[in-house]
Amino acid sequence: MTQITAAEARRLAGPSVTDRVDEVFNLIRERATAGAHFLNLKDDFWTRDGYSKTADYQEAVKQLTAAGFTVKFFYEEHQFVDMYTVVEW
């Protein structure tokens, strides 16, 4: 049987909720430094999981709101669907 390391297993499993939130904190720091008061998150996790309200998405929102941010899911349907997560401070 071939062994696997914990680091390789984490890489294969993809980012955890905490990893995703930490990445958002870094983006918030960049945007806030530039004078912005919000951030639109449009990658798969923040759109598809947000639309489906997965447990991981809800946990990520919980972590962001616990840090004092306002988090909203934006959904608008016209010819195409526009959806993303908005983080405000």
Summary of the structure (lengths in Angstrom):
residues: 89
radius of gyration: 15.3
end to end distance: 50.2
largest distance: 53.9
contacts: 204
relative contact order: 0.17
helix: 52%
strand: 22%
